[in-house]
Amino acid sequence: MLEAYKIQVDDIRTIQDLYIALANKKMLPRHWAKIAKLLNNDAGGAPPNMRSTTFQQLLDEGLAEHKDKVEEISGQASGEANITSNIEEIKKVWEELCFTVMSYRDSKDRFLVTEIDDVITQLEDHQMSVQTMMGNRYVNEPSIKTQVEHWEK
Protein backbone atom coordinates (compact mmCIF):
# COMPACT_ATOMS: atom_id res chain seq x y z
CA MET A 1 0.00 0.00 0.00
CA LEU A 2 2.76 2.43 0.94
CA GLU A 3 4.65 1.58 -2.26
CA ALA A 4 1.56 2.40 -4.35
CA TYR A 5 1.32 5.85 -2.72
CA LYS A 6 5.02 6.44 -3.33
CA ILE A 7 4.53 5.68 -7.05
CA GLN A 8 1.57 8.08 -7.20
CA VAL A 9 3.58 10.83 -5.50
CA ASP A 10 6.49 10.29 -7.90
CA ASP A 11 4.10 10.48 -10.86
CA ILE A 12 2.63 13.73 -9.53
CA ARG A 13 6.11 15.18 -9.05
CA THR A 14 7.00 14.37 -12.65
CA ILE A 15 3.81 15.96 -13.90
CA GLN A 16 4.31 18.98 -11.63
CA ASP A 17 7.89 19.46 -12.87
CA LEU A 18 6.71 19.27 -16.48
CA TYR A 19 3.94 21.76 -15.79
CA ILE A 20 6.37 24.20 -14.18
CA ALA A 21 8.80 23.85 -17.11
CA LEU A 22 6.03 24.44 -19.66
CA ALA A 23 4.64 27.40 -17.71
CA ASN A 24 7.91 29.30 -18.18
CA LYS A 25 6.95 32.69 -19.60
CA LYS A 26 10.35 32.98 -21.27
CA MET A 27 9.52 30.18 -23.72
CA LEU A 28 9.48 31.46 -27.29
CA PRO A 29 8.08 29.79 -30.42
CA ARG A 30 11.49 28.24 -31.16
CA HIS A 31 11.43 26.52 -27.75
CA TRP A 32 7.90 25.23 -28.30
CA ALA A 33 9.01 23.93 -31.71
CA LYS A 34 11.71 21.89 -29.99
CA ILE A 35 9.11 20.39 -27.66
CA ALA A 36 6.82 19.65 -30.59
CA LYS A 37 9.76 17.99 -32.35
CA LEU A 38 10.32 15.76 -29.31
CA LEU A 39 6.74 14.53 -29.58
CA ASN A 40 6.85 14.31 -33.37
CA ASN A 41 9.93 12.09 -33.33
CA ASP A 42 8.16 9.51 -31.18
CA ALA A 43 4.72 9.72 -32.72
CA GLY A 44 5.90 9.81 -36.32
CA GLY A 45 3.09 12.17 -37.26
CA ALA A 46 2.66 15.88 -37.61
CA PRO A 47 3.80 18.02 -34.70
CA PRO A 48 0.99 19.07 -32.38
CA ASN A 49 -0.44 22.55 -32.68
CA MET A 50 0.91 24.01 -29.44
CA ARG A 51 -1.60 26.86 -29.37
CA SER A 52 -4.58 24.54 -29.05
CA THR A 53 -2.96 21.62 -27.24
CA THR A 54 -3.82 20.98 -23.62
CA PHE A 55 -1.42 19.77 -20.97
CA GLN A 56 -3.31 16.49 -20.80
CA GLN A 57 -2.95 16.02 -24.56
CA LEU A 58 0.79 16.57 -24.24
CA LEU A 59 0.92 13.97 -21.48
CA ASP A 60 -1.09 11.59 -23.67
CA GLU A 61 1.44 12.19 -26.47
CA GLY A 62 4.20 10.95 -24.13
CA LEU A 63 5.67 14.22 -22.91
CA ALA A 64 6.46 12.71 -19.50
CA GLU A 65 9.02 10.47 -21.16
CA HIS A 66 10.92 13.62 -22.19
CA LYS A 67 10.80 15.37 -18.80
CA ASP A 68 14.55 16.02 -18.63
CA LYS A 69 14.70 17.40 -22.17
CA VAL A 70 11.65 19.64 -21.58
CA GLU A 71 13.25 21.02 -18.41
CA GLU A 72 16.46 21.61 -20.36
CA ILE A 73 14.56 23.51 -23.07
CA SER A 74 12.77 25.58 -20.42
CA GLY A 75 16.08 26.36 -18.71
CA GLN A 76 17.56 27.33 -22.05
CA ALA A 77 14.65 29.74 -22.62
CA SER A 78 15.32 31.37 -19.24
CA GLY A 79 19.05 31.60 -19.89
CA GLU A 80 18.55 33.13 -23.31
CA ALA A 81 16.03 35.62 -21.92
CA ASN A 82 18.50 36.64 -19.24
CA ILE A 83 21.23 37.30 -21.81
CA THR A 84 18.82 39.26 -24.01
CA SER A 85 17.70 41.33 -21.03
CA ASN A 86 21.30 42.12 -20.07
CA ILE A 87 22.14 43.16 -23.63
CA GLU A 88 19.08 45.43 -23.70
CA GLU A 89 20.18 47.07 -20.43
CA ILE A 90 23.66 47.70 -21.84
CA LYS A 91 22.17 49.05 -25.06
CA LYS A 92 19.90 51.41 -23.14
CA VAL A 93 22.79 52.81 -21.09
CA TRP A 94 24.83 53.58 -24.19
CA GLU A 95 21.89 55.07 -26.06
CA GLU A 96 21.24 57.49 -23.20
CA LEU A 97 24.87 58.26 -22.30
CA CYS A 98 25.81 61.89 -22.76
CA PHE A 99 29.36 63.04 -23.23
CA THR A 100 30.60 66.32 -21.84
CA VAL A 101 32.60 68.22 -24.42
CA MET A 102 34.43 71.51 -24.46
CA SER A 103 36.11 73.51 -27.19
CA TYR A 104 39.69 72.66 -27.91
CA ARG A 105 41.62 75.82 -27.18
CA ASP A 106 40.06 78.57 -29.24
CA SER A 107 38.94 76.31 -32.08
CA LYS A 108 35.29 76.40 -33.17
CA ASP A 109 35.28 73.04 -34.90
CA ARG A 110 37.39 70.91 -32.53
CA PHE A 111 36.26 69.57 -29.22
CA LEU A 112 37.56 67.47 -26.34
CA VAL A 113 35.55 64.91 -24.44
CA THR A 114 35.89 65.67 -20.74
CA GLU A 115 34.83 63.95 -17.53
CA ILE A 116 35.49 60.51 -18.96
CA ASP A 117 36.16 58.63 -15.70
CA ASP A 118 32.55 57.50 -15.33
CA VAL A 119 32.36 56.59 -19.02
CA ILE A 120 35.50 54.45 -18.82
CA THR A 121 34.22 52.72 -15.66
CA GLN A 122 30.90 51.98 -17.38
CA LEU A 123 32.70 50.69 -20.46
CA GLU A 124 34.90 48.36 -18.41
CA ASP A 125 31.88 47.03 -16.49
CA HIS A 126 29.99 46.34 -19.69
CA GLN A 127 33.02 44.73 -21.33
CA MET A 128 33.25 42.34 -18.39
CA SER A 129 29.51 41.59 -18.60
CA VAL A 130 29.69 40.88 -22.33
CA GLN A 131 32.71 38.62 -21.90
CA THR A 132 30.79 36.70 -19.24
CA MET A 133 27.84 36.38 -21.64
CA MET A 134 30.14 35.04 -24.37
CA GLY A 135 31.15 32.23 -22.02
CA ASN A 136 27.55 31.44 -21.11
CA ARG A 137 26.25 28.15 -22.51
CA TYR A 138 22.96 29.79 -23.57
CA VAL A 139 24.60 32.20 -26.01
CA ASN A 140 24.53 29.59 -28.79
CA GLU A 141 21.20 30.73 -30.28
CA PRO A 142 22.33 32.54 -33.48
CA SER A 143 20.27 35.71 -32.95
CA ILE A 144 21.52 36.07 -29.38
CA LYS A 145 25.12 35.25 -30.25
CA THR A 146 25.06 37.90 -32.99
CA GLN A 147 23.92 40.57 -30.51
CA VAL A 148 26.52 39.61 -27.91
CA GLU A 149 29.31 39.51 -30.51
CA HIS A 150 28.22 42.94 -31.75
CA TRP A 151 28.57 44.39 -28.25
CA GLU A 152 31.84 42.53 -27.70
CA LYS A 153 33.32 44.33 -30.72
N, C-alpha and C positions, 0 to 999 in steps of 0.2 A: 504493500500500500504506500509506504513512504517513498519507495523507488518510483512509483507512478507519479506521485506529486513532484518529485525532483525532475522528472522528464518534462512534465507540463511547465514547470517554472523555467527550465532551460529553453523550451520552445518559445515561451513568452519573452524571455530575454532576447532571443535571436530576432523575433519579430519587432520588439521594441527598438533594438539597435538599428535594424533596417529602416524603421519608421523615422527615427531621429536622423539617420544619414540622408534619407530622401527628403526630409523637411528642411534641409539646409537651404536657406534663401540665397546663398551664393551660387547655387547650381545654375549654369547657363545651358542653352540648347545643346552645345557641344558635349556637355557632361551627360545630359539626358540621352543623347545619341549613343554614347558609350554604353549606357545601361541598356538601352534598347538593343544594341548589338550583342550584349551578353545573352539576352533572352532569345534573340534571333538565331544565334549560333547553335543553341540547344534545340530550339523548336524547328528550325529549318524552314520556317515560313517568313512572312513579311514582319518587319518590326512593328511592335504595338504602337498605336497612336498615343503618345504620352499625355496629350491634353485631355483625352477622354477616358483614360485608363484609371481604374480604381486601385487602391492598395491591395485589395483582395484579389483582383485580377492579376496583379503582378506576382503575388504569392502563388496563385494557381499556375502561373507560367513558370514557376520554379526559381523565383528571385532569391529565396532563402538559401539556395545552394550556392549563390554568389555573394553571400554576405560580406566576406572580406574584401572582395573586389569593389562592391558598392560603397563600402566605407572608405576605401582608398580613393575612389572617384570623388566622393563627397569631401574628403580631406584635401584633395587636389583643388577642388573648386574654392575652398576656403583659403588655401595658400595662394592661389592665383589672384583671388580678390584682394588679399592683403597686399601683395606686390603692386597691383594696379592702384590701390588706394594710396600707397606710399609714393608712387610715381606722380599721382595727381597732386598730392600735397607739395612735393618738390616743385612741380610745374607751377603751381599757384604762387609759391613764394617767389620764384624767379620772374613770373609775369608781373607781379606787383612791386618788385624791388625797384627802388629809386636810387639813382646815383647822385651824389652831390658833386657838382663841377664848379670850377672857377676859371676865369680867364687866365691864360698863360701869359704872364708879364703884361704887356700892353696890347697884345694881339687880340683882334676881334674875331678871328676865325680859328683860333686854337684854344683848347681847353684842357684842364687837368682834372682827373677824377680825384676827389679828396675823401677823407674819412672812409678809408677802405678796410679798416680793421674788422668791422662787423661783416662786411661782404666776404672777406677772405675766410673768416671763421665759418660763416654759413656755407661757403663753397666747400671747405674741407669736411664739414659735417655731412653734406649731401654726397660728396665723393665717397665717403666711408659707407654711407647707407646704400648707394648704388653698387659698390663693390660687394657688399653683403648680399644684396639681391642677386647679383650675378652668380654667387655661389649657392643660392637657394635651389633646391631640387624642383621647385614648382615654376621656375623661369623657362622651362622647356617649351611651353605653348608659343608658337611662332609670333603671334601678335604681341604677346607680353615681352618676349625676348627682344623683339625689335625695339620696343619702347625703352627697355632698360639699356640696351646697347646704345641707343641714341643719347640717353642721358650720361652714359659712361664716357662717350666721346666728348 
